[in-house]
Amino acid sequence: MPRVTKWSELRRGWRPLAASVWGTGAGLAGLVIYNLGLFANDLQAAFGLSRTAFGAAILALTIASALSMPLVGWLIDRFDARLPAVISAAGLSLCFLALGTVTRSPTAYFLVLIVMGGVSAASTAVSYSRVIATWFERGRGLALGMTQAGIGVSSAIVPLFVARAIHDHGWQSGYLLLSAVSASSIPLVLLWLRARPANGTVSVRERVPVAEGEVTFAAARKTSTYRLLLATMALMSITFFGLVLHFVPMLHDRHVDPRTAAGMASLIGVSIILSRLMIGWLSDRVHVRWLGPIVCGLSGIACLIIASGVEPLLPFAALMLGVAVGAESDLLGFLASRYFPLRIYGRVYARLYSVFVLAAGASPAWIGWSYDQFGGYRPALVIVAALTLVMIVMFRMMPDYPDLEAEPLRHEATPDFSEPLQRSLLPAAE
């Protein structure tokens, strides 16, 4: 059997990789959070959507998405990722269409965003990373990083066109543009988003801390590895994500010029995109027991720089925060695929991702509460810097995962539908 290399994986799997990059960029994570804020002023003028209602609707969307993730994970494990991804892309497109055509009250806006969060959950990396993990092993980290980078590229480009559409043709046209962008991924996903080829040999190792024949999701989530991974990723999300959203206000408190602050904030965005590629590339070469502590250590240093207020070092702090935020999503998918078998990957990743999203939603809230309570950001920064030490210890506790140089295993192309139903329980029953 020919030796599988990273380049041979890329030659074989570039089509699903391209579909995944486009799909994540045109999905929920790539389009919603980075574009909805562009409509806030117009919606307030059009039908009285207050800023409180605007923020509450986004929170409701986040909760609806997190709650639907377990079902999405089960569907991906049971029936493959392509159909859920297409349905979610179509649902996201229809919700944007509804926002631009029939939404004329705060209540309607709130309801559409709840529906959007529920129906578009499979347009996130949950679906695409599952397919990527079946095509790549030796270059899996880099491939997953490229997939996640699609979100960053979308967040940098799409808002520019949406803002121009709103300015030239009104806020409804902005939603119609987003509807078209989200629908644009459907043909590519239908054509190219496929799992490993039929009867092909793919270098995919499936390991879990119990015998493979006995593995179920119910058993996997009781392992110490699953609990440690869940706790580590949740702690990273609830600390680092909020710092990014509060970064500009932190600089304002330090009397940094607004233009300078905006420039430093843009460094975070650039760093997130580049770090997803860099961390993905490194994760194929450096074990998470070393890579994780390096990322967390950089974040701790960034917090101390911001707390100290040494202005010449603030750009470096922005870059280091971007590395941390970019690394979170990369490591989540990579480690889920390394520690657990792919036959239950959808459910494992979906549960981890739902907690990750909820923690990210809570992060800006507790940092803002700390600011109100103590009259500044320094206490929150010191707390996060201290928690990075805890994260470093948690990463050092991570167990080994399979040697990538080992002989690749042979797998079937599609899920075994003859498997007894009780081996794939519904999330509610698990």
N, C-alpha and C positions, 0 to 999 in steps of 0.2 A: 504494500500500500504506500503511495507517495507520501512523503513527509508534508504535513500541513504547516504552512508558514503564515505570517501576518499578511503578506502580500497575496498569497493564494486565497486566503479568506476574503480579502478585499475584492479581488477579481471575481470571486464567486458571489459575494454578497453585497455588491455596490448598489444593486437595484433596491432591495429592501432597506438598505441604509439611507439612500436618497429619499425614499418614500417616508421613512421615519423622521428624517430631518425636516422635510416639508410638513409632515403631519403634526409634529409637535409645535412648530412655528405657527401653523394655522389653527391650532387647537385652543383649548380653554386657557392653558397657562400662557400661551404666546400672545393671545389677543385681548383677553378680558381685563386683567389687572392693569396692563399698561395703556389701555385706551379708554376705559370707562370714565376716567377723570376728565377727559377732554370735553365731555358733554355736560358737566355739572352746572355750569353757569347757564347754559341754554335751557336745560331742563327746569331749572328754578324759575326762569322767566316764562317758559312755555306753560307749565302746569303746576308750579309751586312746589317742586321737589326740594325740600330743605336739605341742608348738609347732613343733619342727623339722619334723615330718612335715606339719603344717599349712602352714608356709611353703613347703616343697618342693613340695607339691601345687599351690599357687598358681603357683609358678614353672613347673611342668610344664604347667599350663593355658596360661600365657602363651606358652610355646615352641610348644605344639601349635597355638595360634591363629595365631601368626606363620608357622609352616610351611605352614599351609593357605591363607594369604592369596593366594599366587600363583595357585592353582587357582581360588579364588573370583573373583579379578579376571578371569581368562580366561573363566569362565562368564558373568560379568556382561557383558563385551564381546560375547560370542558370542550369548547368548540373552536378554539383558535382566536387570534386577535383581530383578524381582518374585518369580519362582520361587525363586531362591537365598535371598532374604530370608525367605520363608514357610517353607522347609525348615529354615533355621537357627533361626527362632523356635520351630518345633515341636520341633526337637532340643534346644534349650535348655530348653524346658518339660519334656520327658521326662527330661532329666538332673536337673533339680530334683526331679521326681517320684521318681526313683530314689534321690536322696539322702534323701528323707523317708520312704521305704517299705522299701527292700531293702538299704540300705547299713548294714552292721553291723561293719565292721572297717576299720583304717587302709588296708589294701591295696585294698579295694573303694572307699573314698573317693578314693584316689589315682587309680584307674583311671577312675572316673566323671568326675573333673575333667579328665583328659586327653581323654576323649571329648568332654566339654563344650567344651573349647577348640577341638577340631577341627571339630565339627559346627555350632558357633554363630558361626563367623567372619563369615558373611554377614549377621549381625544387627547388625553395627557400621556405622559411617558409610561404609564402603567401598561398600555397596549403595546407601544412601540418597543420598549426595552425588552419585553418578552420575546418578540421576534428577533431582535438583534442578538440576544443571548443564545439563540439557537444557531445563528450563522457564524458567530465569532467566539473563539476562546482565547487564543493567544493575543489577539488584538481587541478583546472585548471591552476593556476599559476605555480605549481610545474611541471605539465605535459608539459606546454609550455616551462619551463626552461630546462627540460630534452631534449625536441626537439631541442632547440637552442644549448644545450651542444654537440649535435652530430656534429655541425660545429667545435667546439673547439677540440673535440677528433680527428676528421679527419685532422684538420690543424696540430695537433701534431704528427700524425702517418704517414699519407700518404706521406708527403714530404721526409721522411726518405727512403722509398722504391723507390720513384721516383728518388731521387738523386743517389741511388745505381744502379738503372737500367740505368741511363744516364752514370754513370761511367763505368759500366761493358759492356754495349751493345750499347751505343750511344744515342744521344738525341731523335731519332725517337722512340726508345723503351720506353722512358719515357712517350711520348704522348699515345702510345698504352696501357701502363699500366693505365693511367688516363681514357682512353676510356673504358677499362674493368671495372674499379671501378665505373664509372658513370652508366654503364649498369647493374651492379650488383644489383641495387635497384629495377629494373623493376619487377622481379618475386615477391618480397616481397610486393611491392606497389599493384600489381594486386591482390594478395591473401588477403592482410590484411588491405589495406587502404580503409576503408569503413566508411561512415557516421553512425549515430545512427541506431540501429537495427530496422528492419521492425516492425511496430506496437508496439514498445517498449516505455517504460516510461523512459525518460532521464531527469536528473535534469539540464535543460538548461533554463535560464531565458533570455528573450529578451526584452530589454528596450531601449527606445529612447525618447528624450524629446518631442515627439508628439504621438498621438494615434496610436496604432499598426496597425490598419486597414488603416491608411493614410500614413504609412512610405514608402518612396522611398529613393533611394540614393540621388537624387536631393534635397529632403527636408532635409535629415540628414546632408549633407555637408554645409547647410546654418546655422546650429545651432552654437551657441557660443561654445558648447562643442567640436565639430569637429575642429573648428578654433583654439581653445586653445590647443587641443591635437596636432594638426599639427605644430603649432608654437613652442611648448615646445620640441617636439621630434626633429624638425629640428635644433633648437638651441643647443640641446645636441649633435647632430651628427656633426655639423659644428665646434664644439669646441673640444670635447674630442677625437674624432677619430684621428685627425691630431697630437695631442700630443703623441699618442702611436707610430706613424710612425716616429716622430722626437725625440723620447725619447733617443735613443742611441747617436745621434749627440749632444743632449743637454748635455749628460754626458761627451762626448768627449771635449766639450767646457769647462767643469769643470775639465778637466785633470784627469778624472777617468780612471783607467787602462782598456784597451779594454776587457780583460777577465772578469773583474768585471762588466763592462757595459753590456756585453752579458748575464751574470748571472742575472743581474737585469731585463733585457729585458725579459728573460724567466719567471721571476716572474709575469710579466704582463699576459703572456699566461696562466699560471696556474691559476691566479686570475680570468681571464675571464671565464674559464671553471667552476670553483667552484662558482663564483658569479652568473652564470646563474641558477644554482641549488638553491643557497641560496636566491637570489632575487625572484625566482619563488615560493619557499616555503614561504617566508615572504609575498609576495603579496596576498596569500590566507588568511593571518591573519592580516595584517596591511594595512590600507587604503593608497592609493597613496599620499594623502595630507600630510602624515607623512613619508612614505617610500621614495618618490621622493626627498624631501628636505634633507634627510639623505645622499642619494647617491650623490647629487650635493654638499653638504657640504664637504663630503670626497674629492671630486675632487678639490674643491677650496683649501682645505688644502694641497693637493698634489702639486698644482701649486705653492703655496707659499713656500713649502719646496724646490722644484726644483729651484725656483728663488733665494732663499736664499743661496743655495749651501752647505747646512749642510750635508756633505757626510754620516754620520751615519744614517740619517733619509731617505736617498734616497730609500732604499728597501721598506720602508713603503709607500713612494710616488708611487712606481711602483705597489704595491698591490692595493692602492686606485684607481689609474687610471684604472686598470683592472676591478675593481668592477663597475666603471662608464660605461665602454664600454660594459661589459657583461649585465648590467642592461638595457641599451637602448633598445635592441631588445626584451628582455623579456617584458618590460613594454609596448612596442608598441602593441604587439599582445594581451596581457592581457587586456589593457584598451580599445582597439577596440572591444573586445568581451563583455566587461562589459557595455559600454556606447551605443552600437548600436546593433540592432537585427541581429541574425545570417543569416537571409535571404538576408541581404545586406553586410554581413561581408567581403566577398571577395573583393567587390569594395571599401569599406572603407579602409581595410587594404592595398590593393594594391596601392591606391592613397597615403596613408600615407607613405608606404614603398618606393615608387618611390621618393618622396621628401626627405625621410631619406637617401636614397642611393646617391642622387645627392649632398646633403649637406655633406655627408661623403667624396665624391670625391673632393669637394671644400675645405675641411678642411686642408689637407696638403699644398695646394697651398697658402692659405692666411697666414698660419704660416711661410712658407718658404719665402713669400714676406716680411713679417714683419722682418724676420731675415736679409734679404738682405738690407732692408731700414735702420734698426737701429743697425746693426752689432752685434746682439745677440738675444737670445730667451726671455730675461726678459720682454720686452714690451708685447709680445704675452701671456706670462704666467700671467702677471698682468691683461690683458684684459679678459682672460678666467676666472680668479678668480673673477673678478668683475661681469662677466656674470652669474656665478653660483648663485649670489644673485638674479638676475632677474629670473632665473629658479626656485629658491626656492619659490618666490612669485607666479609664474605661477602654480606650483604644489599646492600651498595652495589655489588657486582659483578653483581647480577641484571640480566638484559637486559630490554628493553622487551617488553610484551605488547600485544595489539591495542587500538586506540582503541575505547572502548565507544560512542562516538557515530557510528561508521561504519555504513554500511548493513548491516542484518541479512541473513544468508544463509538460503537455503531448504534444508531437509533432509527426507529421508524419515522416516517415523514409526518404522520398525523396522530392525534390522540387515539388511544385504544377505546373505541366506543363500546366494546364488549365488556369492558371492566364493570363489575357490579356497581350499581348506583350508590350503594352504601359506602363505597370507597371515595366518593366525591360528594360529600355532604354539602347541603346549602349552608351559606354563612350563618343563617339564623340558628341552624341546628348545631353548628360548631360552637 
